[in-house]
């Protein structure tokens, strides 16, 4: 995960790679299910063979411990 | 749809808004199904209440008529 600042908001972001669009989309759906379970929602950029997930906490305009937990859970989905 | 240049590649992009994350994700899945049907794949950015779709043709590094057709089909899904 890479820390970065987007529009003044600190975020953590990671790119996950896949063999095709369908596999990327399956991962996107799994991350979306995690987001609903956690009631915490990332930005998910789905492209051919690639999904970029960004976590941050809108309410504080930056990173909260919960973002790091959700990042770890995102990694578990990818494993 | 807004024409823009990303990393030297001309693309068309549109933001679609929704009431929550689940509705945004449903739209993302529908656009993904369109992409597989067309064998042409956009970038889909899914966020809480918002989906940004970008079409371009990788092979020519810019826009092809097919991108405009896929954009119109994306609009039909949103309607």
N, CA and C atoms of all chains as a GROMACS GRO file, in nm:
protein
  474
    1UNK      N    1   0.084  -0.119   0.000
    1UNK     CA    2   0.000   0.000   0.000
    1UNK      C    3   0.087   0.123   0.000
    2UNK      N    4   0.043   0.218  -0.078
    2UNK     CA    5   0.120   0.341  -0.096
    2UNK      C    6   0.039   0.456  -0.036
    3UNK      N    7   0.105   0.535   0.047
    3UNK     CA    8   0.038   0.651   0.103
    3UNK      C    9   0.045   0.764   0.004
    4UNK      N   10  -0.064   0.832  -0.018
    4UNK     CA   11  -0.062   0.947  -0.109
    4UNK      C   12  -0.166   1.049  -0.070
    5UNK      N   13  -0.148   1.170  -0.116
    5UNK     CA   14  -0.243   1.275  -0.085
    5UNK      C   15  -0.321   1.310  -0.212
    6UNK      N   16  -0.454   1.297  -0.205
    6UNK     CA   17  -0.540   1.326  -0.319
    6UNK      C   18  -0.634   1.440  -0.280
    7UNK      N   19  -0.626   1.550  -0.350
    7UNK     CA   20  -0.708   1.667  -0.318
    7UNK      C   21  -0.699   1.703  -0.169
    8UNK      N   22  -0.579   1.697  -0.116
    8UNK     CA   23  -0.557   1.735   0.024
    8UNK      C   24  -0.594   1.628   0.125
    9UNK      N   25  -0.637   1.510   0.077
    9UNK     CA   26  -0.677   1.403   0.167
    9UNK      C   27  -0.575   1.290   0.161
   10UNK      N   28  -0.522   1.251   0.276
   10UNK     CA   29  -0.427   1.140   0.278
   10UNK      C   30  -0.504   1.008   0.259
   11UNK      N   31  -0.452   0.926   0.169
   11UNK     CA   32  -0.516   0.798   0.137
   11UNK      C   33  -0.409   0.690   0.130
   12UNK      N   34  -0.452   0.564   0.136
   12UNK     CA   35  -0.364   0.452   0.102
   12UNK      C   36  -0.423   0.382  -0.019
   13UNK      N   37  -0.332   0.344  -0.109
   13UNK     CA   38  -0.374   0.294  -0.240
   13UNK      C   39  -0.289   0.174  -0.277
   14UNK      N   40  -0.350   0.072  -0.339
   14UNK     CA   41  -0.274  -0.042  -0.390
   14UNK      C   42  -0.333  -0.089  -0.521
   15UNK      N   43  -0.246  -0.128  -0.613
   15UNK     CA   44  -0.287  -0.183  -0.742
   15UNK      C   45  -0.278  -0.335  -0.735
   16UNK      N   46  -0.385  -0.404  -0.773
   16UNK     CA   47  -0.389  -0.550  -0.781
   16UNK      C   48  -0.401  -0.589  -0.928
   17UNK      N   49  -0.321  -0.685  -0.972
   17UNK     CA   50  -0.324  -0.721  -1.114
   17UNK      C   51  -0.389  -0.858  -1.136
   18UNK      N   52  -0.452  -0.874  -1.251
   18UNK     CA   53  -0.526  -0.994  -1.286
   18UNK      C   54  -0.503  -1.030  -1.432
   19UNK      N   55  -0.550  -1.150  -1.470
   19UNK     CA   56  -0.523  -1.199  -1.606
   19UNK      C   57  -0.614  -1.139  -1.711
   20UNK      N   58  -0.728  -1.086  -1.667
   20UNK     CA   59  -0.823  -1.033  -1.764
   20UNK      C   60  -0.922  -0.940  -1.694
   21UNK      N   61  -1.021  -0.896  -1.766
   21UNK     CA   62  -1.120  -0.804  -1.708
   21UNK      C   63  -1.213  -0.877  -1.612
   22UNK      N   64  -1.252  -1.000  -1.647
   22UNK     CA   65  -1.349  -1.074  -1.564
   22UNK      C   66  -1.292  -1.098  -1.425
   23UNK      N   67  -1.166  -1.136  -1.417
   23UNK     CA   68  -1.105  -1.161  -1.286
   23UNK      C   69  -1.092  -1.031  -1.207
   24UNK      N   70  -1.060  -0.923  -1.276
   24UNK     CA   71  -1.053  -0.793  -1.210
   24UNK      C   72  -1.190  -0.757  -1.152
   25UNK      N   73  -1.295  -0.784  -1.229
   25UNK     CA   74  -1.431  -0.749  -1.187
   25UNK      C   75  -1.475  -0.835  -1.069
   26UNK      N   76  -1.436  -0.961  -1.068
   26UNK     CA   77  -1.469  -1.049  -0.954
   26UNK      C   78  -1.407  -0.993  -0.826
   27UNK      N   79  -1.283  -0.949  -0.835
   27UNK     CA   80  -1.216  -0.889  -0.719
   27UNK      C   81  -1.288  -0.760  -0.676
   28UNK      N   82  -1.326  -0.679  -0.773
   28UNK     CA   83  -1.401  -0.555  -0.742
   28UNK      C   84  -1.528  -0.587  -0.664
   29UNK      N   85  -1.599  -0.692  -0.707
   29UNK     CA   86  -1.723  -0.730  -0.637
   29UNK      C   87  -1.693  -0.776  -0.494
   30UNK      N   88  -1.584  -0.848  -0.477
   30UNK     CA   89  -1.547  -0.895  -0.342
   30UNK      C   90  -1.510  -0.777  -0.252
   31UNK      N   91  -1.438  -0.681  -0.307
   31UNK     CA   92  -1.403  -0.562  -0.227
   31UNK      C   93  -1.528  -0.482  -0.195
   32UNK      N   94  -1.623  -0.478  -0.289
   32UNK     CA   95  -1.750  -0.407  -0.264
   32UNK      C   96  -1.829  -0.475  -0.152
   33UNK      N   97  -1.826  -0.608  -0.149
   33UNK     CA   98  -1.894  -0.680  -0.039
   33UNK      C   99  -1.829  -0.650   0.094
   34UNK      N  100  -1.696  -0.648   0.096
   34UNK     CA  101  -1.623  -0.609   0.218
   34UNK      C  102  -1.664  -0.470   0.262
   35UNK      N  103  -1.673  -0.379   0.167
   35UNK     CA  104  -1.708  -0.240   0.198
   35UNK      C  105  -1.846  -0.232   0.264
   36UNK      N  106  -1.941  -0.309   0.211
   36UNK     CA  107  -2.076  -0.307   0.269
   36UNK      C  108  -2.077  -0.369   0.408
   37UNK      N  109  -2.002  -0.478   0.425
   37UNK     CA  110  -1.990  -0.541   0.557
   37UNK      C  111  -1.933  -0.444   0.660
   38UNK      N  112  -1.831  -0.370   0.618
   38UNK     CA  113  -1.760  -0.279   0.710
   38UNK      C  114  -1.830  -0.145   0.721
   39UNK      N  115  -1.928  -0.123   0.635
   39UNK     CA  116  -1.991   0.009   0.623
   39UNK      C  117  -1.885   0.118   0.606
   40UNK      N  118  -1.785   0.085   0.526
   40UNK     CA  119  -1.674   0.177   0.497
   40UNK      C  120  -1.639   0.152   0.351
   41UNK      N  121  -1.634   0.259   0.272
   41UNK     CA  122  -1.634   0.242   0.127
   41UNK      C  123  -1.512   0.305   0.060
   42UNK      N  124  -1.435   0.225  -0.010
   42UNK     CA  125  -1.316   0.274  -0.080
   42UNK      C  126  -1.353   0.328  -0.218
   43UNK      N  127  -1.256   0.381  -0.286
   43UNK     CA  128  -1.267   0.403  -0.430
   43UNK      C  129  -1.205   0.282  -0.497
   44UNK      N  130  -1.276   0.225  -0.596
   44UNK     CA  131  -1.228   0.106  -0.665
   44UNK      C  132  -1.223   0.137  -0.814
   45UNK      N  133  -1.105   0.138  -0.870
   45UNK     CA  134  -1.088   0.163  -1.013
   45UNK      C  135  -1.064   0.030  -1.083
   46UNK      N  136  -1.162  -0.010  -1.165
   46UNK     CA  137  -1.155  -0.140  -1.234
   46UNK      C  138  -1.116  -0.118  -1.379
   47UNK      N  139  -1.009  -0.183  -1.422
   47UNK     CA  140  -0.963  -0.174  -1.562
   47UNK      C  141  -0.932  -0.317  -1.609
   48UNK      N  142  -0.898  -0.332  -1.736
   48UNK     CA  143  -0.862  -0.464  -1.789
   48UNK      C  144  -0.739  -0.515  -1.713
   49UNK      N  145  -0.756  -0.623  -1.636
   49UNK     CA  146  -0.642  -0.685  -1.568
   49UNK      C  147  -0.587  -0.611  -1.449
   50UNK      N  148  -0.661  -0.513  -1.399
   50UNK     CA  149  -0.605  -0.428  -1.294
   50UNK      C  150  -0.715  -0.364  -1.211
   51UNK      N  151  -0.700  -0.369  -1.078
   51UNK     CA  152  -0.792  -0.298  -0.989
   51UNK      C  153  -0.710  -0.216  -0.891
   52UNK      N  154  -0.743  -0.088  -0.881
   52UNK     CA  155  -0.675   0.002  -0.787
   52UNK      C  156  -0.774   0.036  -0.675
   53UNK      N  157  -0.737   0.002  -0.551
   53UNK     CA  158  -0.824   0.027  -0.436
   53UNK      C  159  -0.763   0.138  -0.351
   54UNK      N  160  -0.844   0.236  -0.314
   54UNK     CA  161  -0.799   0.346  -0.228
   54UNK      C  162  -0.890   0.355  -0.106
   55UNK      N  163  -0.829   0.354   0.010
   55UNK     CA  164  -0.904   0.369   0.136
   55UNK      C  165  -0.869   0.501   0.203
   56UNK      N  166  -0.967   0.566   0.259
   56UNK     CA  167  -0.947   0.683   0.345
   56UNK      C  168  -1.078   0.706   0.420
   57UNK      N  169  -1.074   0.794   0.517
   57UNK     CA  170  -1.194   0.820   0.597
   57UNK      C  171  -1.243   0.961   0.570
   58UNK      N  172  -1.352   0.966   0.497
   58UNK     CA  173  -1.410   1.092   0.452
   58UNK      C  174  -1.431   1.189   0.570
   59UNK      N  175  -1.485   1.135   0.680
   59UNK     CA  176  -1.525   1.219   0.794
   59UNK      C  177  -1.408   1.296   0.856
   60UNK      N  178  -1.288   1.238   0.850
   60UNK     CA  179  -1.173   1.307   0.909
   60UNK      C  180  -1.080   1.362   0.801
   61UNK      N  181  -1.118   1.342   0.674
   61UNK     CA  182  -1.036   1.394   0.565
   61UNK      C  183  -0.898   1.334   0.561
   62UNK      N  184  -0.888   1.206   0.600
   62UNK     CA  185  -0.756   1.142   0.598
   62UNK      C  186  -0.766   0.997   0.642
   63UNK      N  187  -0.657   0.949   0.700
   63UNK     CA  188  -0.650   0.807   0.736
   63UNK      C  189  -0.686   0.783   0.881
   64UNK      N  190  -0.761   0.676   0.905
   64UNK     CA  191  -0.798   0.629   1.038
   64UNK      C  192  -0.750   0.485   1.046
   65UNK      N  193  -0.737   0.434   1.167
   65UNK     CA  194  -0.690   0.296   1.183
   65UNK      C  195  -0.778   0.199   1.103
   66UNK      N  196  -0.907   0.229   1.096
   66UNK     CA  197  -0.999   0.145   1.022
   66UNK      C  198  -0.959   0.127   0.875
   67UNK      N  199  -0.897   0.230   0.818
   67UNK     CA  200  -0.852   0.219   0.678
   67UNK      C  201  -0.742   0.114   0.666
   68UNK      N  202  -0.655   0.108   0.765
   68UNK     CA  203  -0.546   0.009   0.762
   68UNK      C  204  -0.603  -0.132   0.779
   69UNK      N  205  -0.705  -0.144   0.863
   69UNK     CA  206  -0.771  -0.274   0.881
   69UNK      C  207  -0.838  -0.316   0.750
   70UNK      N  208  -0.908  -0.224   0.687
   70UNK     CA  209  -0.975  -0.257   0.560
   70UNK      C  210  -0.873  -0.290   0.451
   71UNK      N  211  -0.759  -0.224   0.452
   71UNK     CA  212  -0.652  -0.255   0.356
   71UNK      C  213  -0.604  -0.398   0.377
   72UNK      N  214  -0.585  -0.437   0.504
   72UNK     CA  215  -0.539  -0.573   0.534
   72UNK      C  216  -0.645  -0.675   0.489
   73UNK      N  217  -0.773  -0.643   0.509
   73UNK     CA  218  -0.879  -0.733   0.466
   73UNK      C  219  -0.886  -0.741   0.313
   74UNK      N  220  -0.854  -0.632   0.246
   74UNK     CA  221  -0.849  -0.632   0.100
   74UNK      C  222  -0.738  -0.726   0.051
   75UNK      N  223  -0.625  -0.722   0.120
   75UNK     CA  224  -0.514  -0.812   0.086
   75UNK      C  225  -0.556  -0.958   0.102
   76UNK      N  226  -0.631  -0.985   0.209
   76UNK     CA  227  -0.676  -1.124   0.232
   76UNK      C  228  -0.762  -1.173   0.117
   77UNK      N  229  -0.848  -1.086   0.063
   77UNK     CA  230  -0.932  -1.124  -0.051
   77UNK      C  231  -0.844  -1.159  -0.171
   78UNK      N  232  -0.738  -1.082  -0.190
   78UNK     CA  233  -0.652  -1.100  -0.307
   78UNK      C  234  -0.566  -1.227  -0.297
   79UNK      N  235  -0.540  -1.272  -0.174
   79UNK     CA  236  -0.449  -1.387  -0.157
   79UNK      C  237  -0.511  -1.516  -0.210
   80UNK      N  238  -2.081   1.337  -2.173
   80UNK     CA  239  -1.946   1.282  -2.182
   80UNK      C  240  -1.849   1.395  -2.208
   81UNK      N  241  -1.739   1.386  -2.140
   81UNK     CA  242  -1.637   1.490  -2.146
   81UNK      C  243  -1.512   1.430  -2.213
   82UNK      N  244  -1.462   1.501  -2.312
   82UNK     CA  245  -1.340   1.456  -2.376
   82UNK      C  246  -1.222   1.502  -2.294
   83UNK      N  247  -1.126   1.415  -2.269
   83UNK     CA  248  -1.007   1.457  -2.196
   83UNK      C  249  -0.887   1.374  -2.238
   84UNK      N  250  -0.770   1.426  -2.209
   84UNK     CA  251  -0.648   1.354  -2.243
   84UNK      C  252  -0.582   1.304  -2.115
   85UNK      N  253  -0.562   1.172  -2.106
   85UNK     CA  254  -0.501   1.110  -1.988
   85UNK      C  255  -0.372   1.041  -2.032
   86UNK      N  256  -0.260   1.084  -1.978
   86UNK     CA  257  -0.130   1.028  -2.017
   86UNK      C  258  -0.113   1.025  -2.170
   87UNK      N  259  -0.155   1.131  -2.234
   87UNK     CA  260  -0.139   1.142  -2.378
   87UNK      C  261  -0.244   1.069  -2.460
   88UNK      N  262  -0.340   1.006  -2.394
   88UNK     CA  263  -0.445   0.931  -2.464
   88UNK      C  264  -0.578   1.004  -2.453
   89UNK      N  265  -0.641   1.030  -2.567
   89UNK     CA  266  -0.771   1.095  -2.564
   89UNK      C  267  -0.878   0.994  -2.519
   90UNK      N  268  -0.961   1.036  -2.425
   90UNK     CA  269  -1.066   0.951  -2.371
   90UNK      C  270  -1.196   1.030  -2.360
   91UNK      N  271  -1.305   0.958  -2.344
   91UNK     CA  272  -1.431   1.023  -2.304
   91UNK      C  273  -1.472   0.967  -2.169
   92UNK      N  274  -1.521   1.056  -2.085
   92UNK     CA  275  -1.547   1.022  -1.945
   92UNK      C  276  -1.680   1.081  -1.901
   93UNK      N  277  -1.755   1.007  -1.820
   93UNK     CA  278  -1.878   1.062  -1.762
   93UNK      C  279  -1.896   1.012  -1.619
   94UNK      N  280  -1.945   1.101  -1.533
   94UNK     CA  281  -1.974   1.065  -1.394
   94UNK      C  282  -2.124   1.038  -1.382
   95UNK      N  283  -2.160   0.924  -1.325
   95UNK     CA  284  -2.299   0.888  -1.297
   95UNK      C  285  -2.317   0.887  -1.146
   96UNK      N  286  -2.426   0.948  -1.097
   96UNK     CA  287  -2.444   0.956  -0.952
   96UNK      C  288  -2.559   0.866  -0.906
   97UNK      N  289  -2.545   0.817  -0.783
   97UNK     CA  290  -2.640   0.722  -0.724
   97UNK      C  291  -2.664   0.756  -0.578
   98UNK      N  292  -2.763   0.688  -0.519
   98UNK     CA  293  -2.802   0.721  -0.381
   98UNK      C  294  -2.711   0.661  -0.276
   99UNK      N  295  -2.636   0.558  -0.314
   99UNK     CA  296  -2.551   0.491  -0.215
   99UNK      C  297  -2.445   0.407  -0.288
  100UNK      N  298  -2.370   0.332  -0.211
  100UNK     CA  299  -2.264   0.250  -0.270
  100UNK      C  300  -2.322   0.130  -0.346
  101UNK      N  301  -2.425   0.069  -0.289
  101UNK     CA  302  -2.482  -0.051  -0.352
  101UNK      C  303  -2.535  -0.021  -0.492
  102UNK      N  304  -2.604   0.091  -0.506
  102UNK     CA  305  -2.657   0.127  -0.639
  102UNK      C  306  -2.543   0.159  -0.736
  103UNK      N  307  -2.440   0.223  -0.686
  103UNK     CA  308  -2.322   0.251  -0.771
  103UNK      C  309  -2.262   0.119  -0.819
  104UNK      N  310  -2.252   0.022  -0.727
  104UNK     CA  311  -2.190  -0.106  -0.760
  104UNK      C  312  -2.276  -0.185  -0.859
  105UNK      N  313  -2.406  -0.177  -0.847
  105UNK     CA  314  -2.494  -0.243  -0.944
  105UNK      C  315  -2.469  -0.189  -1.084
  106UNK      N  316  -2.456  -0.057  -1.094
  106UNK     CA  317  -2.427   0.004  -1.224
  106UNK      C  318  -2.291  -0.041  -1.276
  107UNK      N  319  -2.193  -0.045  -1.188
  107UNK     CA  320  -2.059  -0.092  -1.226
  107UNK      C  321  -2.067  -0.233  -1.286
  108UNK      N  322  -2.146  -0.320  -1.222
  108UNK     CA  323  -2.160  -0.458  -1.273
  108UNK      C  324  -2.226  -0.459  -1.410
  109UNK      N  325  -2.324  -0.372  -1.430
  109UNK     CA  326  -2.393  -0.366  -1.559
  109UNK      C  327  -2.298  -0.316  -1.668
  110UNK      N  328  -2.216  -0.217  -1.635
  110UNK     CA  329  -2.119  -0.166  -1.732
  110UNK      C  330  -2.014  -0.274  -1.762
  111UNK      N  331  -1.977  -0.351  -1.660
  111UNK     CA  332  -1.881  -0.461  -1.680
  111UNK      C  333  -1.939  -0.567  -1.773
  112UNK      N  334  -2.068  -0.596  -1.759
  112UNK     CA  335  -2.133  -0.692  -1.849
  112UNK      C  336  -2.134  -0.640  -1.993
  113UNK      N  337  -2.165  -0.513  -2.009
  113UNK     CA  338  -2.158  -0.449  -2.141
  113UNK      C  339  -2.017  -0.464  -2.200
  114UNK      N  340  -1.918  -0.438  -2.117
  114UNK     CA  341  -1.778  -0.445  -2.163
  114UNK      C  342  -1.744  -0.585  -2.215
  115UNK      N  343  -1.790  -0.687  -2.142
  115UNK     CA  344  -1.761  -0.823  -2.185
  115UNK      C  345  -1.836  -0.857  -2.314
  116UNK      N  346  -1.961  -0.812  -2.323
  116UNK     CA  347  -2.039  -0.834  -2.446
  116UNK      C  348  -1.970  -0.770  -2.567
  117UNK      N  349  -1.919  -0.650  -2.546
  117UNK     CA  350  -1.859  -0.573  -2.656
  117UNK      C  351  -1.713  -0.613  -2.680
  118UNK      N  352  -1.659  -0.691  -2.586
  118UNK     CA  353  -1.515  -0.718  -2.585
  118UNK      C  354  -1.434  -0.588  -2.595
  119UNK      N  355  -1.482  -0.489  -2.521
  119UNK     CA  356  -1.417  -0.358  -2.516
  119UNK      C  357  -1.434  -0.309  -2.373
  120UNK      N  358  -1.324  -0.268  -2.311
  120UNK     CA  359  -1.324  -0.253  -2.165
  120UNK      C  360  -1.287  -0.112  -2.122
  121UNK      N  361  -1.376  -0.047  -2.048
  121UNK     CA  362  -1.349   0.088  -2.000
  121UNK      C  363  -1.275   0.084  -1.867
  122UNK      N  364  -1.239   0.200  -1.816
  122UNK     CA  365  -1.200   0.214  -1.676
  122UNK      C  366  -1.326   0.254  -1.601
  123UNK      N  367  -1.353   0.186  -1.490
  123UNK     CA  368  -1.473   0.214  -1.410
  123UNK      C  369  -1.428   0.246  -1.267
  124UNK      N  370  -1.451   0.369  -1.227
  124UNK     CA  371  -1.415   0.410  -1.090
  124UNK      C  372  -1.542   0.411  -1.006
  125UNK      N  373  -1.549   0.319  -0.910
  125UNK     CA  374  -1.668   0.305  -0.825
  125UNK      C  375  -1.640   0.368  -0.689
  126UNK      N  376  -1.725   0.462  -0.648
  126UNK     CA  377  -1.714   0.527  -0.518
  126UNK      C  378  -1.852   0.531  -0.455
  127UNK      N  379  -1.862   0.578  -0.331
  127UNK     CA  380  -1.992   0.589  -0.265
  127UNK      C  381  -2.080   0.687  -0.346
  128UNK      N  382  -2.188   0.633  -0.406
  128UNK     CA  383  -2.283   0.719  -0.475
  128UNK      C  384  -2.238   0.774  -0.609
  129UNK      N  385  -2.130   0.719  -0.663
  129UNK     CA  386  -2.073   0.778  -0.784
  129UNK      C  387  -1.993   0.676  -0.864
  130UNK      N  388  -2.016   0.671  -0.995
  130UNK     CA  389  -1.935   0.586  -1.082
  130UNK      C  390  -1.885   0.670  -1.199
  131UNK      N  391  -1.755   0.667  -1.222
  131UNK     CA  392  -1.696   0.739  -1.335
  131UNK      C  393  -1.650   0.638  -1.439
  132UNK      N  394  -1.706   0.650  -1.560
  132UNK     CA  395  -1.672   0.556  -1.667
  132UNK      C  396  -1.589   0.628  -1.772
  133UNK      N  397  -1.478   0.567  -1.814
  133UNK     CA  398  -1.392   0.624  -1.918
  133UNK      C  399  -1.374   0.522  -2.030
  134UNK      N  400  -1.400   0.566  -2.153
  134UNK     CA  401  -1.382   0.480  -2.270
  134UNK      C  402  -1.272   0.537  -2.359
  135UNK      N  403  -1.191   0.448  -2.412
  135UNK     CA  404  -1.091   0.482  -2.513
  135UNK      C  405  -1.046   0.352  -2.577
  136UNK      N  406  -0.971   0.361  -2.684
  136UNK     CA  407  -0.926   0.241  -2.754
  136UNK      C  408  -0.774   0.231  -2.742
  137UNK      N  409  -0.734   0.136  -2.659
  137UNK     CA  410  -0.594   0.116  -2.626
  137UNK      C  411  -0.509   0.101  -2.754
  138UNK      N  412  -0.559   0.022  -2.850
  138UNK     CA  413  -0.481  -0.013  -2.969
  138UNK      C  414  -0.443   0.109  -3.052
  139UNK      N  415  -0.527   0.212  -3.049
  139UNK     CA  416  -0.495   0.331  -3.128
  139UNK      C  417  -0.454   0.448  -3.039
  140UNK      N  418  -0.450   0.423  -2.908
  140UNK     CA  419  -0.408   0.529  -2.816
  140UNK      C  420  -0.500   0.649  -2.819
  141UNK      N  421  -0.629   0.626  -2.841
  141UNK     CA  422  -0.723   0.737  -2.846
  141UNK      C  423  -0.864   0.689  -2.868
  142UNK      N  424  -0.944   0.774  -2.930
  142UNK     CA  425  -1.087   0.744  -2.946
  142UNK      C  426  -1.118   0.685  -3.083
  143UNK      N  427  -1.205   0.584  -3.082
  143UNK     CA  428  -1.254   0.519  -3.203
  143UNK      C  429  -1.406   0.531  -3.198
  144UNK      N  430  -1.471   0.515  -3.311
  144UNK     CA  431  -1.617   0.527  -3.312
  144UNK      C  432  -1.682   0.430  -3.212
  145UNK      N  433  -1.618   0.314  -3.194
  145UNK     CA  434  -1.670   0.215  -3.101
  145UNK      C  435  -1.681   0.270  -2.958
  146UNK      N  436  -1.591   0.361  -2.923
  146UNK     CA  437  -1.598   0.422  -2.789
  146UNK      C  438  -1.725   0.504  -2.774
  147UNK      N  439  -1.762   0.574  -2.880
  147UNK     CA  440  -1.883   0.656  -2.875
  147UNK      C  441  -2.007   0.567  -2.866
  148UNK      N  442  -2.002   0.454  -2.937
  148UNK     CA  443  -2.113   0.358  -2.930
  148UNK      C  444  -2.125   0.301  -2.788
  149UNK      N  445  -2.011   0.264  -2.731
  149UNK     CA  446  -2.014   0.209  -2.595
  149UNK      C  447  -2.060   0.314  -2.494
  150UNK      N  448  -2.022   0.439  -2.516
  150UNK     CA  449  -2.069   0.548  -2.428
  150UNK      C  450  -2.221   0.559  -2.436
  151UNK      N  451  -2.275   0.551  -2.556
  151UNK     CA  452  -2.421   0.559  -2.572
  151UNK      C  453  -2.489   0.441  -2.504
  152UNK      N  454  -2.429   0.322  -2.514
  152UNK     CA  455  -2.486   0.204  -2.447
  152UNK      C  456  -2.476   0.217  -2.295
  153UNK      N  457  -2.371   0.281  -2.248
  153UNK     CA  458  -2.358   0.306  -2.103
  153UNK      C  459  -2.469   0.397  -2.056
  154UNK      N  460  -2.500   0.499  -2.135
  154UNK     CA  461  -2.611   0.590  -2.102
  154UNK      C  462  -2.743   0.514  -2.094
  155UNK      N  463  -2.763   0.420  -2.187
  155UNK     CA  464  -2.888   0.342  -2.187
  155UNK      C  465  -2.902   0.262  -2.057
  156UNK      N  466  -2.789   0.208  -2.007
  156UNK     CA  467  -2.794   0.133  -1.881
  156UNK      C  468  -2.837   0.226  -1.767
  157UNK      N  469  -2.786   0.348  -1.769
  157UNK     CA  470  -2.813   0.443  -1.660
  157UNK      C  471  -2.957   0.495  -1.663
  158UNK      N  472  -3.019   0.493  -1.780
  158UNK     CA  473  -3.154   0.551  -1.792
  158UNK      C  474  -3.259   0.469  -1.717
   0.00000   0.00000   0.00000
